[in-house]
Amino acid sequence: MPPVAGTAAGHGRRHRADDSSLCQLGAHAPWALSHGLASGAGWALSTVLLKHRPIPVPTTVLTGWQLLLASVPVIIGAWLLGDHQWFMPSASSLAAFTHITLVPMLFGNPAVVLAHPVAAAAAGLTRPS
């Protein structure tokens, strides 16, 4: 396995990630591990269900509804668990957010459609002619 950055026993030595240290990650955050596994299982189940019972709406509309519905528990959780301190992000944070949001949409999606038109059509990224 590749070396993992960090210290072993505080001596500044690099150590390797092995199976035991990866298993210990779940020991320190069991809820995070179980939530991650549950979200993966839910994603897999929804993918299988959408393949067997397609919803007759465009992919972008379905994505919008999913984002809208998923934002409800996120907003409630942020409201309940947050520290209620408002802040203004720095200019570099806003620039990074804008870049992360726009670049994949402006360049990534058209590149996929141009590079793999059959796969893009199968995924519902293009409109039928």
DSSP file (Angstrom, degrees, kcal/mol; ACC not computed):
  #  RESIDUE AA STRUCTURE BP1 BP2  ACC     N-H-->O    O-->H-N    N-H-->O    O-->H-N    TCO  KAPPA ALPHA  PHI   PSI    X-CA   Y-CA   Z-CA
    1    1 A M              0   0    0      0, 0.0     3,-0.1     0, 0.0    17,-0.0   0.000 360.0 360.0 360.0 153.5    0.0    0.0    0.0
    2    2 A P        -     0   0    0      0, 0.0    15,-0.9     0, 0.0     2,-0.0  -0.397 360.0 -96.0 -72.5 151.9    1.2    3.6   -0.5
    3    3 A P  E     -A   16   0A   0      0, 0.0     2,-0.4     0, 0.0    13,-0.2  -0.354  35.2-139.0 -66.2 148.0    2.5    5.5    2.4
    4    4 A V  E     -A   15   0A   0     11,-2.6    11,-1.0    -3,-0.1     2,-0.1  -0.908  21.0-112.6-109.6 134.7    0.1    7.7    4.3
    5    5 A A  S    S+     0   0    0     -2,-0.4     2,-0.3     9,-0.1     9,-0.1  -0.380  72.3  80.5 -64.6 142.0    1.2   11.1    5.5
    6    6 A G  S    S-     0   0    0      6,-0.1     2,-0.4    -2,-0.1     9,-0.1  -0.883  74.6 -77.8 149.5-179.0    1.3   11.4    9.2
    7    7 A T        -     0   0    0     -2,-0.3     2,-0.6     7,-0.1     7,-0.1  -0.890  24.9-145.1-116.2 147.4    3.4   10.5   12.2
    8    8 A A  S >  S-     0   0    0      5,-0.6     3,-1.5    -2,-0.4     5,-0.4  -0.957  86.3 -18.0-110.8 117.4    3.9    7.2   13.9
    9    9 A A  T 3  S-     0   0    0     -2,-0.6    -1,-0.2     1,-0.3     0, 0.0   0.737 117.2 -71.1  59.1  25.8    4.3    7.5   17.7
   10   10 A G  T 3  S+     0   0    0      3,-0.1    -1,-0.3     1,-0.1    -3,-0.0   0.630 107.9 116.6  73.8  14.0    5.2   11.2   17.3
   11   11 A H  S <  S-     0   0    0     -3,-1.5    -2,-0.1     2,-0.1     3,-0.1   0.362  84.6-114.4 -97.7   5.5    8.6   10.6   15.7
   12   12 A G        +     0   0    0      1,-0.3     2,-0.2     0, 0.0    -6,-0.1   0.601  68.3 142.5  75.2   9.8    7.8   12.2   12.3
   13   13 A R        -     0   0    0     -5,-0.4    -5,-0.6    -8,-0.1     2,-0.3  -0.566  52.2-121.1 -83.2 148.8    8.1    8.8   10.5
   14   14 A R        -     0   0    0     -2,-0.2     2,-0.3    -7,-0.1    -9,-0.1  -0.655  31.5-164.1 -83.7 145.1    5.8    8.0    7.7
   15   15 A H  E     -A    4   0A   0    -11,-1.0   -11,-2.6    -2,-0.3     2,-0.4  -0.850  16.6-114.5-127.2 165.5    3.7    4.9    8.1
   16   16 A R  E     -A    3   0A   0     -2,-0.3     2,-0.5   -13,-0.2   -11,-0.0  -0.775  24.6-120.5-101.8 142.9    1.7    2.7    5.8
   17   17 A A        +     0   0    0    -15,-0.9     2,-0.2    -2,-0.4    -1,-0.0  -0.698  39.8 177.1 -78.7 125.3   -2.0    2.3    6.0
   18   18 A D     >  -     0   0    0     -2,-0.5     4,-1.9     1,-0.0     3,-0.2  -0.678  46.3 -90.2-119.7 179.9   -2.9   -1.4    6.6
   19   19 A D  H  > S+     0   0    0     -2,-0.2     4,-2.1     1,-0.2     5,-0.2   0.858 122.4  55.3 -60.7 -36.4   -6.1   -3.2    7.1
   20   20 A S  H  > S+     0   0    0      1,-0.2     4,-1.6     2,-0.2    -1,-0.2   0.898 108.2  47.2 -67.8 -38.6   -6.1   -2.7   10.8
   21   21 A S  H  > S+     0   0    0     -3,-0.2     4,-0.7     1,-0.2    -1,-0.2   0.859 111.3  51.7 -71.5 -32.1   -5.8    1.1   10.6
   22   22 A L  H >X S+     0   0    0     -4,-1.9     4,-0.6     1,-0.2     3,-0.5   0.878 109.3  50.2 -68.7 -36.1   -8.5    1.3    8.1
   23   23 A C  H >X S+     0   0    0     -4,-2.1     4,-0.7     1,-0.2     3,-0.7   0.834 103.5  60.6 -68.1 -32.0  -10.8   -0.8   10.3
   24   24 A Q  H 3X S+     0   0    0     -4,-1.6     4,-1.4     1,-0.2    -1,-0.2   0.726  88.5  72.1 -70.0 -20.4  -10.0    1.5   13.2
   25   25 A L  H <X S+     0   0    0     -4,-0.7     4,-1.1    -3,-0.5     3,-0.3   0.915  98.8  47.7 -59.1 -41.6  -11.5    4.4   11.3
   26   26 A G  H << S+     0   0    0     -3,-0.7    -1,-0.2    -4,-0.6    -2,-0.2   0.780 104.7  60.7 -68.6 -27.2  -14.9    3.0   11.9
   27   27 A A  H  < S+     0   0    0     -4,-0.7    -1,-0.2     1,-0.2    -2,-0.2   0.834 107.3  44.6 -69.7 -31.5  -14.1    2.5   15.6
   28   28 A H  H  < S+     0   0    0     -4,-1.4    -1,-0.2    -3,-0.3    -2,-0.2   0.737 129.8  22.9 -84.2 -23.3  -13.6    6.2   16.0
   29   29 A A     X  +     0   0    0     -4,-1.1     4,-2.3    -5,-0.2    -1,-0.2  -0.510  66.4 160.6-141.2  67.9  -16.7    7.3   14.1
   30   30 A P  H  > S+     0   0    0      0, 0.0     4,-2.5     0, 0.0     5,-0.2   0.865  78.7  51.6 -63.1 -34.9  -19.2    4.5   14.0
   31   31 A W  H  > S+     0   0    0      2,-0.2     4,-2.7     1,-0.2     5,-0.2   0.912 109.8  49.4 -68.0 -40.2  -22.1    6.7   13.1
   32   32 A A  H  > S+     0   0    0      2,-0.2     4,-2.4     1,-0.2    -1,-0.2   0.918 112.6  47.7 -63.5 -42.6  -20.2    8.3   10.2
   33   33 A L  H  X S+     0   0    0     -4,-2.3     4,-2.3     2,-0.2    -2,-0.2   0.931 113.9  46.1 -64.3 -45.5  -19.3    4.8    8.9
   34   34 A S  H  X S+     0   0    0     -4,-2.5     4,-2.4     1,-0.2    -2,-0.2   0.889 113.4  49.4 -67.5 -37.1  -22.8    3.5    9.2
   35   35 A H  H  X S+     0   0    0     -4,-2.7     4,-2.4     2,-0.2    -1,-0.2   0.890 110.6  50.9 -67.7 -37.8  -24.3    6.6    7.6
   36   36 A G  H  X S+     0   0    0     -4,-2.4     4,-2.0    -5,-0.2    -2,-0.2   0.919 112.6  45.5 -64.3 -42.7  -21.8    6.4    4.7
   37   37 A L  H  X S+     0   0    0     -4,-2.3     4,-2.3     2,-0.2    -2,-0.2   0.897 112.9  50.8 -66.7 -39.5  -22.7    2.7    4.1
   38   38 A A  H  X S+     0   0    0     -4,-2.4     4,-2.5     2,-0.2    -2,-0.2   0.893 109.7  50.0 -65.9 -38.9  -26.4    3.5    4.4
   39   39 A S  H  X S+     0   0    0     -4,-2.4     4,-2.3     2,-0.2    -1,-0.2   0.892 110.7  50.0 -67.8 -37.5  -26.1    6.3    1.9
   40   40 A G  H  X S+     0   0    0     -4,-2.0     4,-2.4     2,-0.2    -2,-0.2   0.910 111.6  48.1 -64.1 -41.7  -24.2    4.1   -0.5
   41   41 A A  H  X S+     0   0    0     -4,-2.3     4,-2.6     2,-0.2    -2,-0.2   0.897 111.9  49.8 -65.8 -39.7  -26.9    1.4   -0.2
   42   42 A G  H  X S+     0   0    0     -4,-2.5     4,-2.5     2,-0.2    -2,-0.2   0.889 110.5  50.1 -65.2 -38.8  -29.7    4.0   -0.7
   43   43 A W  H  X S+     0   0    0     -4,-2.3     4,-2.1     2,-0.2    -2,-0.2   0.927 112.0  47.5 -64.3 -44.7  -27.9    5.3   -3.8
   44   44 A A  H  X S+     0   0    0     -4,-2.4     4,-2.2     2,-0.2    -2,-0.2   0.922 112.6  49.2 -63.1 -43.8  -27.5    1.8   -5.2
   45   45 A L  H  X S+     0   0    0     -4,-2.6     4,-2.7     1,-0.2    -2,-0.2   0.920 111.0  49.1 -62.6 -43.9  -31.2    0.9   -4.5
   46   46 A S  H  X S+     0   0    0     -4,-2.5     4,-2.5     1,-0.2    -1,-0.2   0.877 109.6  52.6 -65.4 -35.4  -32.4    4.1   -6.1
   47   47 A T  H  X S+     0   0    0     -4,-2.1     4,-1.5     2,-0.2    -1,-0.2   0.926 111.6  45.8 -64.0 -44.0  -30.3    3.5   -9.2
   48   48 A V  H  X S+     0   0    0     -4,-2.2     4,-1.9     2,-0.2    -2,-0.2   0.919 113.2  49.9 -64.8 -43.2  -31.8    0.0   -9.6
   49   49 A L  H  X S+     0   0    0     -4,-2.7     4,-2.8     1,-0.2    -2,-0.2   0.897 109.4  50.9 -63.8 -40.0  -35.3    1.2   -9.0
   50   50 A L  H  < S+     0   0    0     -4,-2.5    -1,-0.2     1,-0.2    -2,-0.2   0.814 109.4  51.7 -68.6 -28.3  -34.9    4.0  -11.6
   51   51 A K  H  < S+     0   0    0     -4,-1.5    -1,-0.2    -5,-0.2    -2,-0.2   0.878 117.6  37.6 -72.4 -37.3  -33.6    1.4  -14.1
   52   52 A H  H  < S+     0   0    0     -4,-1.9    -2,-0.2     1,-0.2    -3,-0.2   0.807 131.2  27.0 -84.6 -31.0  -36.6   -0.9  -13.6
   53   53 A R  S  < S-     0   0    0     -4,-2.8    -1,-0.2    -5,-0.2    -2,-0.1  -0.668  82.2-163.0-131.6  77.4  -39.3    1.8  -13.2
   54   54 A P        -     0   0    0      0, 0.0    -3,-0.1     0, 0.0    -4,-0.1  -0.286  17.1-128.5 -64.5 145.8  -38.2    4.9  -15.1
   55   55 A I        -     0   0    0      2,-0.1     2,-2.4    -5,-0.1     7,-0.1  -0.834  19.8-126.3 -94.7 129.2  -39.9    8.2  -14.3
   56   56 A P  S    S+     0   0    0      0, 0.0    -1,-0.1     0, 0.0     0, 0.0  -0.246  76.0  96.6 -78.6  55.9  -41.2    9.9  -17.4
   57   57 A V  S    S-     0   0    0     -2,-2.4    -2,-0.1     1,-0.0     5,-0.0  -0.944  83.8 -87.3-133.2 157.8  -39.5   13.3  -16.9
   58   58 A P     >  -     0   0    0      0, 0.0     4,-2.2     0, 0.0     3,-0.3  -0.264  39.1-114.7 -61.7 154.1  -36.2   14.7  -18.2
   59   59 A T  H  > S+     0   0    0     65,-0.5     4,-2.6     1,-0.2     5,-0.2   0.859 115.1  55.2 -59.3 -38.3  -33.1   13.9  -16.2
   60   60 A T  H  > S+     0   0    0     64,-0.2     4,-2.2     2,-0.2    -1,-0.2   0.878 107.8  48.8 -65.7 -36.8  -32.6   17.6  -15.3
   61   61 A V  H  > S+     0   0    0     -3,-0.3     4,-2.3     2,-0.2    -2,-0.2   0.924 112.0  48.6 -67.3 -44.1  -36.1   17.8  -13.8
   62   62 A L  H  X S+     0   0    0     -4,-2.2     4,-2.3     1,-0.2    -2,-0.2   0.909 111.7  49.9 -61.5 -42.5  -35.6   14.6  -11.8
   63   63 A T  H  X S+     0   0    0     -4,-2.6     4,-2.5     2,-0.2    -1,-0.2   0.903 108.9  52.4 -62.4 -42.2  -32.2   15.9  -10.5
   64   64 A G  H  X S+     0   0    0     -4,-2.2     4,-2.4     1,-0.2    -2,-0.2   0.918 110.1  47.4 -61.0 -44.1  -33.8   19.2   -9.5
   65   65 A W  H  X S+     0   0    0     -4,-2.3     4,-2.8     2,-0.2     5,-0.2   0.900 111.2  51.7 -63.6 -40.5  -36.5   17.5   -7.5
   66   66 A Q  H  X S+     0   0    0     -4,-2.3     4,-2.4     1,-0.2    -2,-0.2   0.915 111.5  46.7 -62.6 -42.3  -33.9   15.2   -5.9
   67   67 A L  H  X S+     0   0    0     -4,-2.5     4,-1.6     2,-0.2    -2,-0.2   0.901 113.1  49.5 -66.1 -40.3  -31.8   18.3   -4.9
   68   68 A L  H  X S+     0   0    0     -4,-2.4     4,-0.7    -5,-0.2    -2,-0.2   0.940 114.6  43.4 -63.4 -47.8  -34.9   20.1   -3.6
   69   69 A L  H >< S+     0   0    0     -4,-2.8     3,-0.6     1,-0.2    -2,-0.2   0.868 113.8  51.2 -67.8 -36.0  -36.1   17.1   -1.5
   70   70 A A  H 3X S+     0   0    0     -4,-2.4     4,-1.1    -5,-0.2    -1,-0.2   0.776 100.9  63.4 -72.4 -24.8  -32.5   16.4   -0.2
   71   71 A S  H 3X S+     0   0    0     -4,-1.6     4,-2.8     1,-0.2     5,-0.2   0.776  89.5  70.2 -70.8 -23.9  -32.1   20.0    0.9
   72   72 A V  H <X S+     0   0    0     -4,-0.7     4,-2.4    -3,-0.6     5,-0.2   0.963 103.4  37.9 -61.5 -55.1  -34.9   19.8    3.4
   73   73 A P  H  > S+     0   0    0      0, 0.0     4,-2.6     0, 0.0    -1,-0.2   0.848 116.0  55.0 -66.9 -28.7  -33.1   17.5    5.9
   74   74 A V  H  X S+     0   0    0     -4,-1.1     4,-2.5     2,-0.2    -2,-0.2   0.931 110.3  45.0 -66.5 -43.8  -29.8   19.3    5.3
   75   75 A I  H  X S+     0   0    0     -4,-2.8     4,-2.3     2,-0.2    -1,-0.2   0.916 114.5  48.6 -65.2 -43.3  -31.4   22.6    6.2
   76   76 A I  H  X S+     0   0    0     -4,-2.4     4,-2.5    -5,-0.2     5,-0.2   0.929 113.0  47.9 -62.6 -44.8  -33.1   21.2    9.2
   77   77 A G  H  X S+     0   0    0     -4,-2.6     4,-3.0     1,-0.2     5,-0.3   0.902 112.0  49.2 -62.7 -41.7  -29.9   19.6   10.4
   78   78 A A  H  X S+     0   0    0     -4,-2.5     4,-1.7     1,-0.2     6,-0.3   0.892 112.6  48.5 -64.4 -38.7  -27.9   22.8    9.9
   79   79 A W  H  < S+     0   0    0     -4,-2.3    -2,-0.2    -5,-0.2    -1,-0.2   0.905 118.9  38.2 -67.9 -41.6  -30.5   24.7   11.8
   80   80 A L  H  < S+     0   0    0     -4,-2.5    -2,-0.2    -5,-0.2    -1,-0.2   0.881 128.3  30.6 -77.2 -38.5  -30.6   22.3   14.7
   81   81 A L  H  < S+     0   0    0     -4,-3.0    -3,-0.2    -5,-0.2    -2,-0.2   0.579  97.1 100.1-100.8 -11.6  -26.9   21.4   14.9
   82   82 A G  S  < S-     0   0    0     -4,-1.7    -4,-0.0    -5,-0.3    -3,-0.0  -0.154  77.0-121.3 -74.0 170.4  -25.2   24.6   13.7
   83   83 A D        -     0   0    0      2,-0.1    -1,-0.1     0, 0.0     3,-0.1   0.421  38.4-128.5 -92.5   1.0  -23.7   27.3   15.9
   84   84 A H        +     0   0    0     -6,-0.3     2,-0.6     1,-0.2    -5,-0.0   0.758  61.6 138.7  59.3  29.1  -26.0   30.0   14.5
   85   85 A Q        -     0   0    0      2,-0.0    -1,-0.2     0, 0.0     2,-0.1  -0.919  44.0-146.9-104.2 113.2  -23.1   32.3   13.7
   86   86 A W        +     0   0    0     -2,-0.6     2,-0.3    -3,-0.1     0, 0.0  -0.486  23.2 174.9 -76.3 148.8  -23.5   34.0   10.4
   87   87 A F        -     0   0    0     -2,-0.1    -2,-0.0     0, 0.0     0, 0.0  -0.981  31.8-124.7-149.9 159.0  -20.4   34.8    8.4
   88   88 A M        -     0   0    0     -2,-0.3    -2,-0.0     0, 0.0     0, 0.0  -0.942  33.8-126.1-106.4 119.0  -19.5   36.2    5.0
   89   89 A P        -     0   0    0      0, 0.0     0, 0.0     0, 0.0     0, 0.0  -0.250  30.9-104.5 -61.2 151.6  -17.2   33.9    3.0
   90   90 A S     >  -     0   0    0      1,-0.1     4,-2.3     4,-0.0     5,-0.2  -0.236  29.4-106.3 -70.7 165.6  -13.9   35.3    1.8
   91   91 A A  H  > S+     0   0    0      1,-0.2     4,-2.4     2,-0.2     5,-0.2   0.876 122.0  52.2 -61.7 -38.2  -13.4   36.3   -1.8
   92   92 A S  H  > S+     0   0    0      2,-0.2     4,-2.3     1,-0.2    -1,-0.2   0.872 108.6  50.9 -68.7 -34.8  -11.2   33.3   -2.4
   93   93 A S  H  > S+     0   0    0      2,-0.2     4,-2.5     1,-0.2    -2,-0.2   0.922 111.9  46.9 -65.8 -43.1  -13.9   31.0   -0.9
   94   94 A L  H  X S+     0   0    0     -4,-2.3     4,-2.5     2,-0.2    -2,-0.2   0.889 112.1  50.5 -65.4 -38.5  -16.5   32.4   -3.2
   95   95 A A  H  X S+     0   0    0     -4,-2.4     4,-2.5     2,-0.2    -2,-0.2   0.915 111.8  47.4 -65.1 -42.1  -14.2   32.1   -6.2
   96   96 A A  H  X S+     0   0    0     -4,-2.3     4,-2.8     2,-0.2     5,-0.2   0.915 112.6  49.2 -65.3 -42.3  -13.5   28.5   -5.4
   97   97 A F  H  X S+     0   0    0     -4,-2.5     4,-2.1     2,-0.2    -2,-0.2   0.923 112.4  48.0 -61.7 -45.1  -17.2   27.8   -4.9
   98   98 A T  H  X S+     0   0    0     -4,-2.5     4,-2.9     2,-0.2     5,-0.4   0.914 113.1  48.2 -62.4 -43.3  -18.0   29.4   -8.2
   99   99 A H  H  X S+     0   0    0     -4,-2.5     4,-2.0     1,-0.2    -2,-0.2   0.937 112.4  47.6 -62.4 -47.7  -15.2   27.5  -10.0
  100  100 A I  H  < S+     0   0    0     -4,-2.8    -1,-0.2     1,-0.2    -2,-0.2   0.839 117.5  44.2 -63.8 -32.9  -16.3   24.2   -8.5
  101  101 A T  H  X S+     0   0    0     -4,-2.1     4,-0.6    -5,-0.2    -2,-0.2   0.917 122.4  31.6 -78.1 -45.0  -19.9   24.9   -9.5
  102  102 A L  H  X S+     0   0    0     -4,-2.9     4,-3.2    -5,-0.2     5,-0.3   0.881 106.7  62.9 -87.9 -39.7  -19.5   26.3  -13.0
  103  103 A V  H  X>S+     0   0    0     -4,-2.0     4,-2.5    -5,-0.4     5,-1.0   0.910 105.0  46.3 -60.2 -46.5  -16.5   24.5  -14.5
  104  104 A P  I  >>S+     0   0    0      0, 0.0     5,-1.6     0, 0.0     4,-0.5   0.890 117.6  45.1 -62.5 -35.0  -17.9   21.0  -14.5
  105  105 A M  I  <5S+     0   0    0     -4,-0.6    -2,-0.2     3,-0.2     4,-0.1   0.910 117.8  41.7 -73.4 -41.4  -21.2   22.2  -15.9
  106  106 A L  I  <5S+     0   0    0     -4,-3.2    -3,-0.2     3,-0.1    -1,-0.2   0.859 136.2  11.8 -75.2 -35.1  -19.7   24.4  -18.6
  107  107 A F  I  X5S+     0   0    0     -4,-2.5     4,-1.6    -5,-0.3    -2,-0.2   0.754 121.8  56.6-114.2 -35.0  -17.0   22.1  -19.7
  108  108 A G  I  X<S+     0   0    0     -5,-1.0     4,-2.1    -4,-0.5    -3,-0.2   0.953 107.3  45.1 -69.1 -51.4  -17.5   18.6  -18.2
  109  109 A N  H  ><S+     0   0    0     -5,-1.6     4,-2.2     1,-0.2     5,-0.2   0.936 115.2  46.4 -63.6 -47.5  -21.0   17.9  -19.4
  110  110 A P  H  > S+     0   0    0      0, 0.0     4,-2.5     0, 0.0    -1,-0.2   0.877 111.2  54.4 -61.3 -34.0  -20.5   19.0  -23.1
  111  111 A A  H  X S+     0   0    0     -4,-1.6     4,-2.6     2,-0.2     5,-0.2   0.900 108.6  47.9 -65.5 -39.7  -17.2   17.1  -23.1
  112  112 A V  H  X S+     0   0    0     -4,-2.1     4,-2.7     2,-0.2     8,-0.3   0.925 112.8  48.4 -65.0 -43.9  -19.0   13.9  -22.1
  113  113 A V  H  < S+     0   0    0     -4,-2.2    -2,-0.2     1,-0.2    -1,-0.2   0.902 116.7  42.4 -64.5 -40.9  -21.7   14.4  -24.7
  114  114 A L  H  < S+     0   0    0     -4,-2.5    -2,-0.2    -5,-0.2    -1,-0.2   0.888 119.4  42.8 -73.0 -38.4  -19.1   15.1  -27.4
  115  115 A A  H  < S+     0   0    0     -4,-2.6    -2,-0.2     1,-0.2    -3,-0.2   0.860 131.2  20.3 -77.4 -35.4  -16.7   12.3  -26.4
  116  116 A H     X  +     0   0    0     -4,-2.7     4,-2.6    -5,-0.2    -1,-0.2  -0.591  66.4 164.8-134.7  71.2  -19.3    9.6  -25.8
  117  117 A P  H  > S+     0   0    0      0, 0.0     4,-2.1     0, 0.0     5,-0.2   0.850  78.8  50.0 -62.4 -34.6  -22.5   10.5  -27.6
  118  118 A V  H  > S+     0   0    0      2,-0.2     4,-2.2     1,-0.2     5,-0.2   0.932 113.6  44.9 -69.9 -44.3  -24.1    7.0  -27.2
  119  119 A A  H  > S+     0   0    0      2,-0.2     4,-1.9     1,-0.2    -1,-0.2   0.881 112.9  52.2 -66.2 -37.3  -23.3    6.8  -23.5
  120  120 A A  H  <>S+     0   0    0     -4,-2.6     5,-2.9    -8,-0.3     6,-0.6   0.899 110.4  47.8 -65.9 -39.7  -24.6   10.3  -23.0
  121  121 A A  H ><5S+     0   0    0     -4,-2.1     3,-0.8    -5,-0.2    -2,-0.2   0.896 110.8  51.2 -66.8 -39.6  -27.9    9.4  -24.8
  122  122 A A  H 3<5S+     0   0    0     -4,-2.2    -1,-0.2     1,-0.2    -2,-0.2   0.845 109.9  50.1 -64.9 -33.6  -28.2    6.3  -22.7
  123  123 A A  T 3<5S-     0   0    0     -4,-1.9    -1,-0.2    -5,-0.2    -2,-0.2   0.544 117.8-113.6 -82.1  -6.7  -27.8    8.3  -19.6
  124  124 A G  T < 5S+     0   0    0     -3,-0.8   -65,-0.5    -4,-0.5   -64,-0.2   0.702  78.3 128.8  84.2  19.4  -30.4   10.8  -20.7
  125  125 A L      < +     0   0    0     -5,-2.9     2,-0.3    -6,-0.2    -4,-0.2   0.604  65.8  51.1 -83.6 -11.5  -28.0   13.8  -21.1
  126  126 A T  S    S-     0   0    0     -6,-0.6     3,-0.0    -5,-0.1    -2,-0.0  -0.860  83.3-117.4-123.1 159.3  -29.1   14.5  -24.6
  127  127 A R        -     0   0    0     -2,-0.3     2,-0.1     1,-0.1    -2,-0.1  -0.696  37.3-104.3 -90.8 146.1  -32.5   15.1  -26.2
  128  128 A P              0   0    0      0, 0.0    -1,-0.1     0, 0.0     0, 0.0  -0.456 360.0 360.0 -67.5 143.1  -33.7   12.8  -28.9
  129  129 A S              0   0    0     -2,-0.1    -2,-0.0    -3,-0.0     0, 0.0   0.461 360.0 360.0 -79.4 360.0  -33.5   14.3  -32.3
